[in-house]
Structure formats: structure tokens, C-alpha cells
Amino acid sequence: MSTIKYLANEKIFKLDTPGSSYVFGIIDEEKFLLHMYYGGRISDDDIRYRTRTNDYPFTPEKNNRDRGAFLDSAYFEYPTEGVGDFRAGCLRLRDNDGHAGCQLSYVNHKIYKGKPGLEGLPATYVADANDATTLKVRLEDKLTGLIVTLNYTVFEDLDVIARSVGFENAGRDTLYLESALSLCLDMENEDFEIITLNGSWARERHTDRTRIGYGRHEVSSTRGESSHQVNPFMAVLNRETTQTLGAVYGFSFVYSGNFTASVERNQHDSLRCLMGINPKGFTWKLTPGETFTAPEAVMVYSGSGLDHMTHTFHDLFRDHLICGANLSSRYKDAPRPILINNWEATYFDFDDEKLLSIAKEAAKCGIEMLVMDDGWFANRSSDNMALGDWYVNEDKLKGGLKKLVDAVNNEGLKFGIWVEPEMVSPDSDLYRKHSDWAIAIPGRPATLMRNQYVLDMSRDEVAEEIYSRIHAVLSSANIEYVKWDMNRTLCDLGSYALDSDRQGELCHRYMLNVYKMQKRLMDDFPNILLENCSGGGGRFDPGMLYYGPQIWCSDDTDAIERLRIQEGTAIVYPLSTMGAHVSDCPNHVTGRIAPFETRGHVALAGTFGYELDITKISENDRALIPAQVEMYHKYNELVRAGDYYRLASYADNGFYDAWEVVNKEESHALVTYIKVMARPYTRSNVIKPRGLDPKRRYMVSCDKNILGLAGDSYKPLILHGDTLMNAGIMINENAEEMKGDFRSALIEISAV
Ligand code: GLA
């Protein structure tokens, strides 16, 4: 049970979740809001000793002469910069005279059931007010009149605290927020390490774990999107923490634009964790009466290793985030159709006949939807032109879009379409008419990337025009899926419409209007399946999941590269959110050749689909598709809604990869085993599933004859959960069926 209480005498706030406690209080006549504790659940409420108010020389009562010692070491709930705390802070406020400084004092608070939404922003939600409790603490800066409201929500059954911050200029002069982060957590350093998800195009979200040294360790994006390079996530954990043991603090930012996530280890060996909109390039002007909302950041505490953190994020995102923008969206909890996308099949070189031939063949194999990717509009014959001109190219699609969609529907397939609404090609009618709609610094030639510019979505009229063009396309035929792409980052940050002292608002205003467009899309077309995408996985973040339930994971569809990408992604994001397809070999990005079966097993850990020319692949490969389709249907519920366990990591052991999904009832599990490199003269490998009921008996079966000890007759095993979890399952690496690199197997564990 989760609760929030306020102890009036002690002036302490205590937030309890089933397995964690978070405590802070109002201290001193200046009414500082100081943090006391976050970690495993504790029974006592009054732990004021944790503020170290007797710690000479670090408290003002003891040492007002050197007050800076206090300001630079206390654990603040919402630290401000400029008045003596030299660590990076949450808030940097500049007044109209150009001075930066701010000191916040407690004013009042409110505790209530439920969780309000954040105007215009994605955020976790509860469908029933009884499922969450929220605390709002109001603080003020007396000199400027800035009001800062800290929001904290605990969810009934989850070890989660969601935080966001509101600002209001209640003073008489204009103010500028130069940094307005969403979260601070000050705590003692316990020789912590940090996990972040890093990478690049085609190798997004590789896990990096490293010791936290002195100074500031930051991952951040200034690219106008959360980015391929880093993800708005970090975990702080003890050195000895494993998948199943030890403490972890996970932080995730529900936002898709520029962000910062950092830890700073300081002179007193304390740690400050920060998360929020990246202050670099950000300034928000607040005239008297104006407000600003910093996006939501969520914290998860696990006292039992990474597994519990991952499960908590997955449950939170599945139950309280995905499709929150429109709860009537059809795909909030539903299985997704198996799609075939023509990008790697044809690139720009297709017409209606080609697409129809793919659809016909796909229908025979049980595939459920055809997605027409880039190249269907205006004179788009390469990535050099036509973005912005969202009308159908009737030379390619003879007779128009509806005719094609109807024909595809006739084959029994749904139809989906690719769009890239935020972009414009210099060679487009849109740009020729409205060159000032592109983001650029006046007088400075803007940088081209993929030969395109970014539209200035901070301008309502731009967003409006593009939305209405896309709306017209989507209304013109029975379109049931949209892939919303975004293929370059933002730079040359200039808007022709914003005043000079509001140029620093461009990137956030851009995001707000993108969110608004996606919300409109889901309101207008609640039956559409929305898959976000950004040159692969450049905008794979919780913010996007509020609008569409899945995101294209990476342009790298190589099954073996995907192991690392999907492993890192799944630390935070549910498998149901990860766009994953079987593609052709040699793989278009890596040139690697992996068995068709293995490609299917890897894609099964995501949304599942195909990205190949089904009319051209080998007969042998094509013949495997119906069984893969069946496999998807058989295991999708498990993959979509189950608990995910990382059993072994190829990135760590250089040999094999294994993961597992277990349903909530603990009656059904699936282990996927991928042997990456063949290893001669090797003994059977033992893998230990987790999350089973120790007392229950399970039948273990495999799609290959590889279970048991080498030389056995490989009968299905029937064993108790405790045996399976402790003694493990033997995989016969020398079996004929496992010979070669990149071989894989599915092991099913079903209660008997
Ligand atoms: C991006 C996407 C691809 C494809 C192309 C089309 O790179 O990630 O899947 O849609 O754009 O241009």
C-alpha cells in the first residue's frame, strides 16, 4: 500500500510505496525544504536526524557566519543556483535586472487522491483516483515572487514516485527560467555506479555501467529529440547490485526533447542526481501571471536488484503511461497486427503493383498489415525532396491511395502509412512557399541533414497546416496505422516568429506542438496504431509512449546487433513498445547473415513484423513465415504483458544471450536462447530461469532437441519451479541443431 503523510509537529512529509520510503521536511525558520531519505521502506516517520541539523559547521544555527557551508552541502528537495550552493541545481532564475539568484521557502501543501495530468505534456496517469495519492508543495522566492510547486505522486502498488514542477510568476517583474529541472535527489554516496543507455544511429541504447567518481557525470541531449546517442534514463546502483540483489534507483524522464540526467559526487561524498529539460540553450520568459510546467520525471527504487526496477518501469509504463493521451485508443492493451513494411524491400522504388504483390504474398503467410513507407507522396523518388508536400503521387499509386488501400484490404490485410510531419525538403512546394517555416538563424545558411530542414513546430500555424495535410491523407482511405518519423536533429535554433527574448523557448515549444499534434491524431483517429520513429530509435522515450504504444527501435534490423539494442531498451521499456522486424540477409546495415529462424526469435521480443521483399526471399525462408506468425500469436500475450528477465547477456559473456518472459500468474514462461558464437568442444550450458513458483511443477519443452544432458533422449522435462530456478536447464551446445553461429531456441515452461 502506498501512502503520503504529513507530520504537522515534526514538519515531515513521508511518501511510502510498497517497498520504498521517501522522506523530506521543512527545516529552519527560513523553511528550507530538505531531503532526508530515499530507499527501502522504513517504519519510522521522524528521521530529522538525517538532515544533520547538528552537523557543525554545516547548519546555519551553528555557523551563520559561514552560511555557505550549509547551502553547499544540505540535501535540498529543489536546489536553486546563485546563492551559495555550488553544485549544479534545479532552478536558475534570472530577474529582469539580469541577476541570477533564488532561494525557496515552504508556503503550504496539499495531499489528495488521484493524479492530475500535466497540461500539454505526456505524463503517467491513473484511470481511477484511488490508485494514486499526490502531494503538492508550494514554495516561494520572496524577493521575486516566483512560486514553485513540487508535485509528488505515489501509485498504489508500485515502487514509483512521479515528480513534476510548476512555476508561476506571482511577482511584478518579468522573470527568466534559465534552468527548470524536474527532479533532484541528494543522497550519500555509497560507492555507487551508474547505468546509462548510450549509442548512435543503428546501435541505440547499449548499456553502460560505470563507477561514479568525483565531479559531474552527465548524459544529455541538445538535439531537439531524446536522441540515438543517449536515453532519458539513468540508474544509480551499488557496486554489488545484480539483476536479483542490491539497491537501484532508476530515473526516467517523460519527455522527448532536450534533456539532462546527471549525478554529481561532491567534496563531502554526497551525490546529487538531477533530471530535467536540458538548460543548455533553454530560457523561458515568465511575465507576471505566466506559468510554466516542467515535464514529469519518475523514480523507481528497488532493493532487490535490476529485475524489480525493470518490472516496475514496465508495469508503470504499460498500466499508467502508454496511450494515456487517449485512453480509448484501440491498442492500449491490445495485440498489434503483424505487419510487413516495404522500406528495406523497395526503399523509394515501388508502385501500387509492387505493394499489392507484397500484400498478396504476405496474406498467404498470415501477415496482417502492409505498411507503405517513405516515398508515396509528391515527387519523392529519393530522400532529397518533397517532404512537406503531403499529397499522393498518383504516378506511383495509380488511381490514388484509396484504391490501393481497398485492394490491400481486399487481400485481408490492414493498411498503414509512413509520414514525417516535422520536416521539409528545400526542394518542395511547401518550402518554396514558406521558407520562413523552417528552423534557421536569419542570415545564416541552415545546416542540411539528410538534405532536409526541420519545420518550426513552435509556430501554431505551421503545426496546424501540417496537421491538416496529414489529416486529409488519413481520412482519404482506411488507414489503420501511422509510422510517425523524424529523420534529423534540430540545430540553427532560430524561429522567425519568436521574440528575441523567447528564442530560448523554441525547442520546448516545438515539443509541445508535436505532442499536441499527436494528441489530435489520436483523438481524431483512436483506432489508428501509432508507431513513433526517428531515424530508427532516436526518439525512444516515455514521452512518445503517451501517444503511441510502440516505437521503432532501430534502423539496425540485424538480429545479432538487436540483441544489445533490445537488451538495453528493455531495462526500462516494455517489450511491447519495441518495434522489431525480421529483415532480409545479408543484413542491409551490417552485411551479416543470420538464420531466418533466429531473426524471428529476436523480433519476437518486440512488436514483431517483417521488413523484406516477401516476393523475393528464398522459398525456404518464406516457408518459415506461417510458423513464425503462429509463434507470435501463441506467445504475444506473454511477451506483451509478462515480466521480463534478463538471464544472460551476450554483451557481457561474448557467447550467448538469454531472456525470459513470465506471465503474472507464474504459470507460463518463455525463454529465448541465442548462441551467438559457435564454441567447439564445449559442455552443456546451464541457464536458470527466474520468476517461477518454486512449489509448482512445470513442463519444459523446446523447439529443438537440446534440453537435458548431452546423450539423453531429450524427453520433455517436468520439474518443480525451485529445481528449474536453482539447478537450471541444460542446453546441449553440441547438438546438431545448434551447430553454427547465431543459432537460437525457444524454451517454453508451462505449469502442469
Ligand atoms: C527512417 C526510418 C526507416 C524508414 C526511413 C524512411 O530512417 O527509421 O525505418 O522509415 O526513415 O526514410
Residues whose N, C-alpha, C, O or C-beta is under 5 A from the ligand:
A	BS01	GLA	W343 D373 D374 C533 S534 G535 G536 D555
